[in-house]
Amino acid sequence: MKNKLNSILQKKGGNKNVPIAFIFKNDKVLIGLRNYTPDKWKNISVWTAPGGRCDSSETLETTLRREVVEEVGIDDLKIVEYLGSVPGAKEGDIVFVFKAETTQEPKLMEPEKFSEWKWCKVSEIPSNFINPDALKLILI
């Protein structure tokens, strides 16, 4: 299991690869309310997990750790499991879904993109989560 996780984490990125982490603390998962604007994609607000698009030279792990620090200020991320990959919200994107843990609290690092970050039970994740297929991977 650990070899598969390490192998996936070392996969090189590319701008269609999007690693995300369902980050857990005390049996709750961290989600953020992302506000998209028409110039970025659509004019919607949806719940999401921390993560983001790879730069061409980055591994999935490098991207995931960078995005988590940029979005929520968490730098003690412990990636514990690779849950799978699913199609992204944008055509052609592949979302690589990881389970992770932290001891830290999130900070609102990008208020121009996110309204809030909160901890919730998996069963209480709002229905307007951006990627229902990714969400199914933690419900199994």
N, CA, C and O atoms as a MOPAC input file, in Angstrom:
PM7 MOZYME 1SCF
protein

 N      0.83100 1    -1.19600 1     0.00000 1
 C      0.00000 1     0.00000 1     0.00000 1
 C      0.87300 1     1.25700 1     0.00000 1
 O      0.63900 1     2.19200 1    -0.76600 1
 N      1.88800 1     1.26000 1     0.87700 1
 C      2.74700 1     2.43200 1     0.97200 1
 C      3.53600 1     2.64700 1    -0.32000 1
 O      3.75300 1     3.78700 1    -0.73000 1
 N      3.97100 1     1.54300 1    -0.97200 1
 C      4.69500 1     1.68000 1    -2.23800 1
 C      3.81800 1     2.30800 1    -3.30800 1
 O      4.28400 1     3.13900 1    -4.08700 1
 N      2.52800 1     1.90900 1    -3.35100 1
 C      1.60600 1     2.49600 1    -4.32800 1
 C      1.42300 1     3.98300 1    -4.04000 1
 O      1.43700 1     4.80300 1    -4.95800 1
 N      1.25300 1     4.32500 1    -2.77600 1
 C      1.10000 1     5.72900 1    -2.39100 1
 C      2.32100 1     6.53000 1    -2.83600 1
 O      2.17800 1     7.58000 1    -3.46200 1
 N      3.51800 1     6.04300 1    -2.51800 1
 C      4.74100 1     6.76500 1    -2.89400 1
 C      4.87900 1     6.88500 1    -4.40400 1
 O      5.30200 1     7.92300 1    -4.91200 1
 N      4.52600 1     5.83100 1    -5.11600 1
 C      4.61000 1     5.84400 1    -6.57900 1
 C      3.69100 1     6.91300 1    -7.17100 1
 O      4.09500 1     7.65500 1    -8.06600 1
 N      2.47100 1     6.99000 1    -6.67500 1
 C      1.50900 1     7.98900 1    -7.16200 1
 C      1.98100 1     9.39800 1    -6.79600 1
 O      1.91400 1    10.30900 1    -7.62100 1
 N      2.45600 1     9.57700 1    -5.56800 1
 C      2.90700 1    10.89700 1    -5.12800 1
 C      4.06000 1    11.42800 1    -5.97000 1
 O      4.19500 1    12.64100 1    -6.13400 1
 N      4.88700 1    10.54600 1    -6.50300 1
 C      6.04600 1    10.97000 1    -7.29200 1
 C      5.72800 1    11.15500 1    -8.77100 1
 O      6.60100 1    11.52800 1    -9.55400 1
 N      4.48200 1    10.89500 1    -9.15200 1
 C      4.05900 1    11.08400 1   -10.54700 1
 C      4.23400 1    12.55300 1   -10.92600 1
 O      3.86800 1    13.44600 1   -10.16300 1
 N      4.79500 1    12.79600 1   -12.10800 1
 C      4.96500 1    14.17000 1   -12.59000 1
 C      3.61600 1    14.76900 1   -12.95200 1
 O      2.71300 1    14.07100 1   -13.41200 1
 N      3.49800 1    16.04700 1   -12.74100 1
 C      2.24300 1    16.74800 1   -12.93500 1
 C      1.85900 1    16.96000 1   -14.37800 1
 O      1.74700 1    16.00800 1   -15.15100 1
 N      1.66300 1    18.18200 1   -14.72800 1
 C      1.08500 1    18.56900 1   -16.00000 1
 C     -0.18500 1    19.32600 1   -15.67400 1
 O     -0.83400 1    19.02800 1   -14.67100 1
 N     -0.55300 1    20.28400 1   -16.48000 1
 C     -1.63400 1    21.20100 1   -16.09200 1
 C     -3.02700 1    20.58600 1   -16.09300 1
 O     -3.99400 1    21.28200 1   -15.78500 1
 N     -3.16300 1    19.30600 1   -16.42900 1
 C     -4.46900 1    18.63800 1   -16.35200 1
 C     -4.58500 1    17.76900 1   -15.10200 1
 O     -5.65500 1    17.22500 1   -14.82800 1
 N     -3.48900 1    17.63300 1   -14.33700 1
 C     -3.49300 1    16.82700 1   -13.11800 1
 C     -3.74400 1    17.72000 1   -11.91000 1
 O     -3.08000 1    18.74100 1   -11.72600 1
 N     -4.71300 1    17.32100 1   -11.08900 1
 C     -5.14400 1    18.13700 1    -9.95800 1
 C     -5.19600 1    17.27300 1    -8.69400 1
 O     -6.20000 1    16.60100 1    -8.46000 1
 N     -4.13500 1    17.27500 1    -7.87000 1
 C     -4.20400 1    16.53300 1    -6.61900 1
 C     -4.98500 1    17.31300 1    -5.55900 1
 O     -4.82700 1    18.52600 1    -5.42200 1
 N     -5.82500 1    16.60000 1    -4.81900 1
 C     -6.55400 1    17.19500 1    -3.69600 1
 C     -6.38600 1    16.29000 1    -2.48100 1
 O     -6.06500 1    15.11000 1    -2.61500 1
 N     -6.60500 1    16.85100 1    -1.29900 1
 C     -6.51100 1    16.06700 1    -0.07100 1
 C     -7.75400 1    16.26600 1     0.77700 1
 O     -8.15600 1    17.39200 1     1.07100 1
 N     -8.34900 1    15.15900 1     1.16000 1
 C     -9.34400 1    15.19400 1     2.21900 1
 C     -8.53400 1    15.11000 1     3.50600 1
 O     -8.03700 1    14.04700 1     3.87700 1
 N     -8.41000 1    16.26100 1     4.18400 1
 C     -7.56700 1    16.37100 1     5.37300 1
 C     -8.43200 1    16.16800 1     6.61100 1
 O     -9.43600 1    16.85300 1     6.80700 1
 N     -8.02300 1    15.21600 1     7.43900 1
 C     -8.78500 1    14.87100 1     8.63500 1
 C     -8.07400 1    15.32500 1     9.89700 1
 O     -6.84600 1    15.33600 1     9.98500 1
 N     -8.90200 1    15.70200 1    10.88000 1
 C     -8.43900 1    16.01300 1    12.23000 1
 C     -9.59700 1    15.69300 1    13.16600 1
 O    -10.70000 1    16.21000 1    12.99400 1
 N     -9.35100 1    14.85200 1    14.14200 1
 C    -10.39000 1    14.48300 1    15.11500 1
 C    -11.67400 1    14.01000 1    14.43600 1
 O    -12.76500 1    14.45700 1    14.78900 1
 N    -11.54900 1    13.12000 1    13.47800 1
 C    -12.69200 1    12.51300 1    12.77700 1
 C    -13.52800 1    13.49400 1    11.95800 1
 O    -14.66000 1    13.18700 1    11.58600 1
 N    -12.97900 1    14.65800 1    11.68200 1
 C    -13.66800 1    15.61600 1    10.81200 1
 C    -12.76600 1    15.93800 1     9.63200 1
 O    -11.54200 1    15.83300 1     9.71400 1
 N    -13.40000 1    16.33500 1     8.52700 1
 C    -12.67000 1    16.62300 1     7.29700 1
 C    -12.74900 1    18.12200 1     7.00300 1
 O    -13.74600 1    18.77500 1     7.31200 1
 N    -11.69700 1    18.64800 1     6.40900 1
 C    -11.60300 1    20.07300 1     6.10500 1
 C    -12.14900 1    20.35700 1     4.70800 1
 O    -11.72500 1    19.74200 1     3.73000 1
 N    -13.09300 1    21.29400 1     4.62400 1
 C    -13.62200 1    21.73000 1     3.33000 1
 C    -13.64900 1    23.25800 1     3.28300 1
 O    -13.73700 1    23.92700 1     4.31200 1
 N    -13.57100 1    23.78500 1     2.07200 1
 C    -13.57500 1    25.23200 1     1.89000 1
 C    -14.60600 1    25.65300 1     0.86600 1
 O    -14.87000 1    24.93000 1    -0.09400 1
 N    -15.18800 1    26.82400 1     1.07100 1
 C    -16.15700 1    27.38000 1     0.13000 1
 C    -15.40500 1    28.23400 1    -0.88600 1
 O    -14.95900 1    29.34000 1    -0.58200 1
 N    -15.27300 1    27.69800 1    -2.10300 1
 C    -14.51200 1    28.33500 1    -3.18600 1
 C    -15.44800 1    29.18300 1    -4.02900 1
 O    -16.51400 1    28.72600 1    -4.44400 1
 N    -15.04700 1    30.41000 1    -4.27700 1
 C    -15.83700 1    31.34000 1    -5.07700 1
 C    -15.17100 1    31.51900 1    -6.43500 1
 O    -14.15300 1    32.20100 1    -6.55400 1
 N    -15.75000 1    30.90700 1    -7.44600 1
 C    -15.22900 1    31.05000 1    -8.80600 1
 C    -15.88000 1    32.26000 1    -9.45300 1
 O    -17.04100 1    32.57000 1    -9.18500 1
 N    -15.13500 1    32.93300 1   -10.29600 1
 C    -15.65800 1    34.07400 1   -11.03600 1
 C    -15.64700 1    33.73500 1   -12.52200 1
 O    -14.88900 1    32.86400 1   -12.94800 1
 N    -16.47000 1    34.40700 1   -13.31200 1
 C    -16.56300 1    34.06900 1   -14.74000 1
 C    -15.22700 1    34.09200 1   -15.47500 1
 O    -15.02300 1    33.30600 1   -16.40000 1
 N    -14.31600 1    34.97700 1   -15.08200 1
 C    -13.02400 1    35.03100 1   -15.78000 1
 C    -12.14600 1    33.82000 1   -15.46500 1
 O    -11.21700 1    33.52100 1   -16.21400 1
 N    -12.42900 1    33.12500 1   -14.36900 1
 C    -11.66000 1    31.93400 1   -14.00900 1
 C    -12.30200 1    30.65900 1   -14.54700 1
 O    -11.60000 1    29.72200 1   -14.92800 1
 N    -13.63600 1    30.62100 1   -14.57800 1
 C    -14.31200 1    29.40300 1   -15.02100 1
 C    -15.80200 1    29.66400 1   -15.13000 1
 O    -16.32900 1    29.81800 1   -16.23200 1
 N    -16.48300 1    29.71300 1   -14.00000 1
 C    -17.92000 1    29.98400 1   -13.93200 1
 C    -18.14900 1    30.91800 1   -12.75000 1
 O    -17.24900 1    31.12800 1   -11.93600 1
 N    -19.33200 1    31.46800 1   -12.65700 1
 C    -19.66800 1    32.31600 1   -11.51900 1
 C    -20.46500 1    31.48500 1   -10.51900 1
 O    -21.69300 1    31.55100 1   -10.47700 1
 N    -19.74200 1    30.69400 1    -9.70700 1
 C    -20.39400 1    29.82400 1    -8.72900 1
 C    -19.56800 1    29.76500 1    -7.45000 1
 O    -18.37900 1    30.08400 1    -7.44200 1
 N    -20.22200 1    29.35200 1    -6.37500 1
 C    -19.53400 1    29.04100 1    -5.12200 1
 C    -19.82400 1    27.58400 1    -4.80000 1
 O    -20.98100 1    27.16300 1    -4.77900 1
 N    -18.78000 1    26.82200 1    -4.55300 1
 C    -18.90900 1    25.39400 1    -4.26500 1
 C    -17.93600 1    25.00700 1    -3.15500 1
 O    -16.91600 1    25.66300 1    -2.94900 1
 N    -18.26600 1    23.94400 1    -2.45500 1
 C    -17.37400 1    23.40500 1    -1.43800 1
 C    -16.33200 1    22.52700 1    -2.11300 1
 O    -16.61700 1    21.84600 1    -3.09800 1
 N    -15.13400 1    22.55300 1    -1.57500 1
 C    -14.03800 1    21.78000 1    -2.15900 1
 C    -13.04800 1    21.37200 1    -1.07100 1
 O    -13.09800 1    21.86100 1     0.05700 1
 N    -12.15900 1    20.47400 1    -1.43700 1
 C    -11.04700 1    20.08700 1    -0.57000 1
 C     -9.80600 1    20.85000 1    -1.02400 1
 O     -9.72700 1    21.25400 1    -2.18400 1
 N     -8.84100 1    21.05500 1    -0.13700 1
 C     -7.61700 1    21.73800 1    -0.54600 1
 C     -6.87400 1    20.96800 1    -1.64100 1
 O     -6.86700 1    19.73700 1    -1.66100 1
 N     -6.26100 1    21.70600 1    -2.53300 1
 C     -5.48500 1    21.10700 1    -3.61600 1
 C     -5.49600 1    22.01900 1    -4.81700 1
 O     -6.02500 1    23.12900 1    -4.76000 1
 N     -4.91200 1    21.55200 1    -5.91000 1
 C     -4.90500 1    22.39100 1    -7.09800 1
 C     -4.08200 1    21.82700 1    -8.22900 1
 O     -3.51900 1    20.73500 1    -8.14400 1
 N     -4.03100 1    22.58600 1    -9.26500 1
 C     -3.42400 1    22.19400 1   -10.53400 1
 C     -1.89500 1    22.13400 1   -10.43400 1
 O     -1.25700 1    23.00200 1    -9.83800 1
 N     -1.33000 1    21.08200 1   -11.03500 1
 C      0.12900 1    20.90300 1   -11.07800 1
 C      0.77800 1    21.87800 1   -12.04800 1
 O      0.22500 1    22.19500 1   -13.10100 1
 N      1.95800 1    22.34500 1   -11.67400 1
 C      2.84800 1    22.97800 1   -12.63900 1
 C      3.53600 1    21.84000 1   -13.38200 1
 O      3.64100 1    20.73500 1   -12.85000 1
 N      3.99700 1    22.08400 1   -14.57900 1
 C      4.50800 1    21.00500 1   -15.43300 1
 C      5.66800 1    20.22300 1   -14.82300 1
 O      5.79900 1    19.02900 1   -15.09200 1
 N      6.49700 1    20.84600 1   -14.02500 1
 C      7.67200 1    20.15700 1   -13.48800 1
 C      7.44500 1    19.54800 1   -12.10400 1
 O      8.32500 1    18.85600 1   -11.59100 1
 N      6.29200 1    19.78800 1   -11.49400 1
 C      6.03300 1    19.31900 1   -10.13700 1
 C      5.52200 1    17.87900 1   -10.10400 1
 O      4.88800 1    17.40300 1   -11.04500 1
 N      5.81500 1    17.19900 1    -8.99600 1
 C      5.17200 1    15.91800 1    -8.73100 1
 C      3.81600 1    16.20600 1    -8.08200 1
 O      3.54800 1    17.32700 1    -7.65100 1
 N      2.97400 1    15.18400 1    -8.02000 1
 C      1.68200 1    15.35200 1    -7.35000 1
 C      1.88700 1    15.74300 1    -5.88900 1
 O      1.15700 1    16.58500 1    -5.36500 1
 N      2.87200 1    15.13800 1    -5.22800 1
 C      3.12600 1    15.45900 1    -3.82400 1
 C      3.56400 1    16.90700 1    -3.64900 1
 O      3.06600 1    17.60100 1    -2.76200 1
 N      4.48100 1    17.36500 1    -4.47800 1
 C      4.95600 1    18.74900 1    -4.38700 1
 C      3.80000 1    19.72700 1    -4.58500 1
 O      3.66400 1    20.70300 1    -3.84800 1
 N      2.97700 1    19.45100 1    -5.58400 1
 C      1.81900 1    20.31200 1    -5.84800 1
 C      0.86900 1    20.31200 1    -4.67000 1
 O      0.43500 1    21.37100 1    -4.21600 1
 N      0.54100 1    19.12300 1    -4.16900 1
 C     -0.42000 1    19.02500 1    -3.07700 1
 C      0.07100 1    19.77600 1    -1.84600 1
 O     -0.68200 1    20.54200 1    -1.24500 1
 N      1.31000 1    19.56500 1    -1.47200 1
 C      1.84500 1    20.25900 1    -0.29000 1
 C      1.87500 1    21.77800 1    -0.50900 1
 O      1.54000 1    22.53800 1     0.39900 1
 N      2.26900 1    22.21900 1    -1.69100 1
 C      2.29700 1    23.65800 1    -2.00000 1
 C      0.90200 1    24.25700 1    -1.91800 1
 O      0.70000 1    25.29600 1    -1.29000 1
 N     -0.06100 1    23.59500 1    -2.55600 1
 C     -1.43300 1    24.11500 1    -2.57400 1
 C     -2.04300 1    24.15800 1    -1.17500 1
 O     -2.74300 1    25.11200 1    -0.83700 1
 N     -1.78800 1    23.14400 1    -0.36300 1
 C     -2.34300 1    23.12400 1     0.99600 1
 C     -1.76900 1    24.28100 1     1.81700 1
 O     -2.50300 1    24.93100 1     2.56100 1
 N     -0.48200 1    24.54000 1     1.69200 1
 C      0.11700 1    25.67900 1     2.40200 1
 C     -0.46200 1    26.98700 1     1.87300 1
 O     -0.81700 1    27.86600 1     2.65800 1
 N     -0.56000 1    27.12500 1     0.55100 1
 C     -1.07900 1    28.36200 1    -0.04500 1
 C     -2.52900 1    28.61900 1     0.34300 1
 O     -2.90400 1    29.76100 1     0.61200 1
 N     -3.34600 1    27.57300 1     0.37400 1
 C     -4.78100 1    27.75400 1     0.60300 1
 C     -5.16400 1    27.81800 1     2.07100 1
 O     -6.02300 1    28.61500 1     2.44700 1
 N     -4.53500 1    26.98300 1     2.92000 1
 C     -4.97000 1    26.91600 1     4.31900 1
 C     -3.84700 1    27.06600 1     5.33800 1
 O     -4.10500 1    27.03300 1     6.54100 1
 N     -2.60700 1    27.23000 1     4.88400 1
 C     -1.50000 1    27.44700 1     5.80300 1
 C     -1.07000 1    26.22500 1     6.59400 1
 O     -0.31200 1    26.35700 1     7.55400 1
 N     -1.52600 1    25.05700 1     6.22400 1
 C     -1.15400 1    23.82200 1     6.92700 1
 C      0.14000 1    23.28200 1     6.33200 1
 O      0.22300 1    23.00700 1     5.13500 1
 N      1.16500 1    23.13400 1     7.20500 1
 C      2.45500 1    22.65600 1     6.70300 1
 C      2.91600 1    21.35100 1     7.35400 1
 O      4.05500 1    20.92600 1     7.16100 1
 N      2.02800 1    20.71500 1     8.12800 1
 C      2.38800 1    19.42500 1     8.73700 1
 C      1.58600 1    18.27500 1     8.11400 1
 O      1.29800 1    17.27800 1     8.77500 1
 N      1.23700 1    18.42700 1     6.85600 1
 C      0.38200 1    17.45900 1     6.17300 1
 C      1.00900 1    16.06800 1     6.18400 1
 O      2.14900 1    15.88400 1     5.75800 1
 N      0.25000 1    15.09500 1     6.67500 1
 C      0.66500 1    13.69400 1     6.63300 1
 C     -0.25500 1    12.99000 1     5.64000 1
 O     -1.42900 1    12.75700 1     5.92900 1
 N      0.28200 1    12.65400 1     4.47100 1
 C     -0.50800 1    11.97800 1     3.43800 1
 C     -0.52000 1    10.49600 1     3.77100 1
 O      0.53000 1     9.85300 1     3.78900 1
 N     -1.70600 1     9.94900 1     4.03500 1
 C     -1.78700 1     8.57500 1     4.53300 1
 C     -2.31400 1     7.56600 1     3.52300 1
 O     -2.07000 1     6.36700 1     3.66200 1
 N     -3.03700 1     8.03900 1     2.50200 1
 C     -3.62200 1     7.07500 1     1.56900 1
 C     -3.96500 1     7.73500 1     0.23700 1
 O     -4.39500 1     8.88700 1     0.18500 1
 N     -3.76400 1     6.97600 1    -0.83300 1
 C     -4.23700 1     7.37400 1    -2.15800 1
 C     -5.58100 1     6.69700 1    -2.35500 1
 O     -5.67100 1     5.47000 1    -2.31500 1
 N     -6.63100 1     7.49000 1    -2.56900 1
 C     -7.98400 1     6.95100 1    -2.67100 1
 C     -8.39500 1     6.63000 1    -4.09800 1
 O     -9.28900 1     5.81200 1    -4.31300 1
 N     -7.75400 1     7.26200 1    -5.07700 1
 C     -8.08600 1     7.01000 1    -6.47600 1
 C     -8.09200 1     8.29800 1    -7.27200 1
 O     -7.79600 1     9.37300 1    -6.74900 1
 N     -8.43500 1     8.17500 1    -8.54800 1
 C     -8.53400 1     9.35900 1    -9.40000 1
 C     -9.89200 1     9.37300 1   -10.08400 1
 O    -10.48300 1     8.33000 1   -10.36200 1
 N    -10.36800 1    10.58000 1   -10.34800 1
 C    -11.68700 1    10.78000 1   -10.95300 1
 C    -11.58700 1    11.92400 1   -11.96100 1
 O    -10.65800 1    12.72800 1   -11.89200 1
 N    -12.53400 1    12.00200 1   -12.89400 1
 C    -12.54300 1    13.14400 1   -13.81500 1
 C    -12.74600 1    14.45100 1   -13.04500 1
 O    -13.47200 1    14.49100 1   -12.05200 1
 N    -12.10300 1    15.50400 1   -13.51000 1
 C    -12.24000 1    16.80300 1   -12.87300 1
 C    -13.47500 1    17.54900 1   -13.33800 1
 O    -14.17900 1    17.10900 1   -14.24700 1
 N    -13.73100 1    18.69100 1   -12.69900 1
 C    -14.87900 1    19.52300 1   -13.06400 1
 C    -14.68100 1    20.15700 1   -14.43800 1
 O    -15.64600 1    20.40100 1   -15.16200 1
 N    -13.42600 1    20.42000 1   -14.79000 1
 C    -13.12400 1    20.94600 1   -16.12700 1
 C    -12.77600 1    19.77200 1   -17.03600 1
 O    -12.07400 1    18.84800 1   -16.62300 1
 N    -13.26100 1    19.80900 1   -18.25600 1
 C    -13.04200 1    18.71000 1   -19.19400 1
 C    -11.55400 1    18.41500 1   -19.38300 1
 O    -10.75500 1    19.32000 1   -19.62500 1
 N    -11.20000 1    17.14900 1   -19.26900 1
 C     -9.81900 1    16.72100 1   -19.45600 1
 C     -8.99700 1    16.66400 1   -18.18400 1
 O     -7.92600 1    16.05600 1   -18.17400 1
 N     -9.46700 1    17.28200 1   -17.11100 1
 C     -8.73600 1    17.24600 1   -15.84600 1
 C     -8.86300 1    15.87300 1   -15.19100 1
 O     -9.88200 1    15.19400 1   -15.32100 1
 N     -7.80900 1    15.48400 1   -14.48900 1
 C     -7.82600 1    14.26900 1   -13.67600 1
 C     -7.53300 1    14.68800 1   -12.24300 1
 O     -6.50000 1    15.29900 1   -11.96700 1
 N     -8.44700 1    14.35700 1   -11.33000 1
 C     -8.28600 1    14.69200 1    -9.92400 1
 C     -7.74500 1    13.46600 1    -9.19300 1
 O     -8.36900 1    12.40500 1    -9.19100 1
 N     -6.57700 1    13.62600 1    -8.57400 1
 C     -5.95900 1    12.57000 1    -7.78000 1
 C     -6.33400 1    12.83600 1    -6.32500 1
 O     -5.99900 1    13.88500 1    -5.77600 1
 N     -7.02300 1    11.89200 1    -5.70900 1
 C     -7.62200 1    12.10700 1    -4.39400 1
 C     -6.81300 1    11.37800 1    -3.31700 1
 O     -6.58100 1    10.17200 1    -3.39800 1
 N     -6.39300 1    12.14200 1    -2.31000 1
 C     -5.60600 1    11.59400 1    -1.21200 1
 C     -6.32100 1    11.83000 1     0.11200 1
 O     -7.09400 1    12.77500 1     0.26400 1
 N     -6.04400 1    10.95000 1     1.06000 1
 C     -6.48900 1    11.14400 1     2.43500 1
 C     -5.26200 1    11.59000 1     3.21800 1
 O     -4.18200 1    11.01800 1     3.07300 1
 N     -5.43300 1    12.61400 1     4.04900 1
 C     -4.31100 1    13.15300 1     4.81600 1
 C     -4.77700 1    13.52100 1     6.21800 1
 O     -5.97300 1    13.54400 1     6.51100 1
 N     -3.80500 1    13.80600 1     7.07300 1
 C     -4.08800 1    14.19700 1     8.45300 1
 C     -3.25200 1    15.42200 1     8.80200 1
 O     -2.21200 1    15.68100 1     8.19600 1
 N     -3.72800 1    16.16200 1     9.78700 1
 C     -2.99300 1    17.32200 1    10.28900 1
 C     -3.28000 1    17.48900 1    11.77200 1
 O     -4.25600 1    16.94900 1    12.29300 1
 N     -2.42000 1    18.24200 1    12.44300 1
 C     -2.67600 1    18.64300 1    13.82500 1
 C     -2.98000 1    20.13400 1    13.88700 1
 O     -3.28100 1    20.66700 1    14.95500 1
 N     -2.90200 1    20.80900 1    12.73500 1
 C     -3.03900 1    22.26500 1    12.68500 1
 C     -4.45900 1    22.69700 1    12.31800 1
 O     -5.27000 1    21.91100 1    11.82900 1
 N     -4.72100 1    23.96600 1    12.57000 1
 C     -5.99000 1    24.57900 1    12.18100 1
 C     -5.79600 1    25.34800 1    10.87300 1
 O     -4.73300 1    25.92400 1    10.64200 1
 N     -6.82300 1    25.35700 1    10.01800 1
 C     -6.70100 1    26.08900 1     8.75700 1
 C     -6.77700 1    27.59800 1     8.96500 1
 O     -7.39100 1    28.08600 1     9.91400 1
 N     -6.14300 1    28.31300 1     8.06000 1
 C     -6.22500 1    29.77400 1     8.01700 1
 C     -6.77700 1    30.15500 1     6.65200 1
 O     -6.56200 1    29.44500 1     5.67000 1
 N     -7.47600 1    31.25400 1     6.59200 1
 C     -8.00600 1    31.75600 1     5.32200 1
 C     -6.88300 1    32.52500 1     4.62000 1
 O     -6.73800 1    33.73400 1     4.80000 1
 N     -6.09400 1    31.80900 1     3.82200 1
 C     -4.90600 1    32.38000 1     3.18800 1
 C     -5.22100 1    33.12300 1     1.88700 1
 O     -4.48600 1    34.02900 1     1.49400 1
 N     -6.30700 1    32.74300 1     1.22400 1
 C     -6.66500 1    33.34700 1    -0.06400 1
 C     -8.12300 1    33.81900 1    -0.02800 1
 O     -8.99000 1    33.20300 1    -0.64900 1
 N     -8.39500 1    34.91100 1     0.69900 1
 C     -9.77500 1    35.37700 1     0.83200 1
 C    -10.40200 1    35.81300 1    -0.48800 1
 O    -11.62500 1    35.91100 1    -0.59100 1
 N     -9.57600 1    36.07600 1    -1.49700 1
 C    -10.12100 1    36.42300 1    -2.80900 1
 C    -10.67800 1    35.19400 1    -3.52700 1
 O    -11.43600 1    35.32900 1    -4.48800 1
 N    -10.30800 1    34.00000 1    -3.07000 1
 C    -10.78500 1    32.75800 1    -3.68600 1
 C    -11.75400 1    31.97900 1    -2.80000 1
 O    -12.66400 1    31.32000 1    -3.30200 1
 N    -11.56100 1    32.05400 1    -1.49400 1
 C    -12.35100 1    31.25000 1    -0.55800 1
 C    -13.06000 1    32.14300 1     0.45300 1
 O    -12.49800 1    33.13400 1     0.92000 1
 N    -14.30900 1    31.78300 1     0.79000 1
 C    -15.05000 1    32.50100 1     1.82900 1
 C    -14.71100 1    31.98000 1     3.21100 1
 O    -14.63200 1    32.74300 1     4.17400 1
 N    -14.51100 1    30.65800 1     3.30200 1
 C    -14.25200 1    30.04800 1     4.60900 1
 C    -13.70200 1    28.63900 1     4.44500 1
 O    -13.82400 1    28.01500 1     3.39100 1
 N    -13.09400 1    28.16200 1     5.52300 1
 C    -12.68200 1    26.76700 1     5.67500 1
 C    -13.31900 1    26.27300 1     6.95400 1
 O    -13.38600 1    27.00600 1     7.94000 1
 N    -13.79000 1    25.02900 1     6.94900 1
 C    -14.39800 1    24.49800 1     8.17000 1
 C    -14.19500 1    22.99100 1     8.25000 1
 O    -13.99600 1    22.30700 1     7.24600 1
 N    -14.25400 1    22.50200 1     9.48500 1
 C    -14.21500 1    21.07100 1     9.74900 1
 C    -15.65000 1    20.56700 1     9.81800 1
 O    -16.51100 1    21.22000 1    10.40800 1
 N    -15.90600 1    19.41700 1     9.22200 1
 C    -17.24100 1    18.82400 1     9.33200 1
 C    -17.13300 1    17.30600 1     9.23600 1
 O    -16.13300 1    16.76700 1     8.76200 1
 N    -18.16800 1    16.63900 1     9.69000 1
 C    -18.23100 1    15.19000 1     9.52200 1
 C    -18.41100 1    14.89600 1     8.03900 1
 O    -19.04500 1    15.67000 1     7.32100 1
 N    -17.85800 1    13.78500 1     7.58300 1
 C    -17.98400 1    13.41800 1     6.17100 1
 C    -19.45100 1    13.37200 1     5.76600 1
 O    -19.80800 1    13.79600 1     4.66700 1
 N    -20.29100 1    12.86400 1     6.63700 1
 C    -21.72400 1    12.74900 1     6.32900 1
 C    -22.42000 1    14.10000 1     6.23100 1
 O    -23.55600 1    14.17600 1     5.76300 1
 N    -21.75200 1    15.17000 1     6.66600 1
 C    -22.34600 1    16.51000 1     6.65200 1
 C    -21.77000 1    17.41500 1     5.55700 1
 O    -22.06000 1    18.61100 1     5.53100 1
 N    -20.96000 1    16.85400 1     4.65700 1
 C    -20.42700 1    17.66700 1     3.56200 1
 C    -21.59300 1    18.12900 1     2.69500 1
 O    -22.40800 1    17.30300 1     2.28500 1
 N    -21.69500 1    19.42400 1     2.40600 1
 C    -22.83200 1    19.95100 1     1.64000 1
 C    -22.95500 1    19.32100 1     0.24900 1
 O    -21.97600 1    18.85900 1    -0.33800 1
 N    -24.17100 1    19.31900 1    -0.24700 1
 C    -24.46200 1    18.68700 1    -1.54500 1
 C    -23.81600 1    19.42800 1    -2.71400 1
 O    -23.66700 1    18.85400 1    -3.79300 1
 N    -23.43100 1    20.68300 1    -2.52300 1
 C    -22.78300 1    21.41200 1    -3.62100 1
 C    -21.25600 1    21.29400 1    -3.54600 1
 O    -20.53600 1    22.25900 1    -3.80200 1
 N    -20.77700 1    20.09700 1    -3.19100 1
 C    -19.34500 1    19.79900 1    -3.26300 1
 C    -18.97800 1    19.72200 1    -4.73500 1
 O    -19.70100 1    19.10600 1    -5.51700 1
 N    -17.86400 1    20.33800 1    -5.13100 1
 C    -17.53800 1    20.50500 1    -6.54800 1
 C    -17.40500 1    19.19400 1    -7.31300 1
 O    -17.73100 1    19.14100 1    -8.49900 1
 N    -16.93500 1    18.14100 1    -6.66100 1
 C    -16.69700 1    16.89600 1    -7.38300 1
 C    -17.31300 1    15.72000 1    -6.63300 1
 O    -16.66200 1    15.12800 1    -5.77200 1
 N    -18.56600 1    15.37300 1    -6.95300 1
 C    -19.23100 1    14.26600 1    -6.26900 1
 C    -18.48700 1    12.93700 1    -6.40700 1
 O    -18.53800 1    12.10600 1    -5.50000 1
 N    -17.79700 1    12.72900 1    -7.53200 1
 C    -17.04800 1    11.48100 1    -7.71000 1
 C    -15.88600 1    11.38700 1    -6.72200 1
 O    -15.61200 1    10.31200 1    -6.18900 1
 N    -15.20600 1    12.50200 1    -6.47800 1
 C    -14.12200 1    12.51900 1    -5.48700 1
 C    -14.68500 1    12.27900 1    -4.09400 1
 O    -14.09800 1    11.54700 1    -3.29700 1
 N    -15.81200 1    12.89000 1    -3.80800 1
 C    -16.45100 1    12.73000 1    -2.50800 1
 C    -16.81200 1    11.27300 1    -2.24200 1
 O    -16.67400 1    10.79500 1    -1.11600 1
 N    -17.26700 1    10.57500 1    -3.25700 1
 C    -17.63000 1     9.15600 1    -3.09700 1
 C    -16.45200 1     8.32400 1    -2.61000 1
 O    -16.64600 1     7.32000 1    -1.92600 1
 N    -15.23500 1     8.72900 1    -2.95300 1
 C    -14.05400 1     7.95700 1    -2.56300 1
 C    -13.81800 1     7.95000 1    -1.05700 1
 O    -13.20300 1     7.01600 1    -0.54200 1
 N    -14.29200 1     8.96800 1    -0.33600 1
 C    -14.13400 1     8.93100 1     1.12400 1
 C    -15.37800 1     8.38600 1     1.81300 1
 O    -15.37900 1     8.17400 1     3.02600 1
 N    -16.42100 1     8.16300 1     1.05100 1
 C    -17.64400 1     7.60300 1     1.62800 1
 C    -17.63700 1     6.07600 1     1.60300 1
 O    -18.49600 1     5.43300 1     2.20600 1
 N    -16.65700 1     5.50500 1     0.89900 1
 C    -16.58500 1     4.04000 1     0.77000 1
 C    -16.14100 1     3.42000 1     2.07100 1
 O    -16.02000 1     2.19800 1     2.16300 1

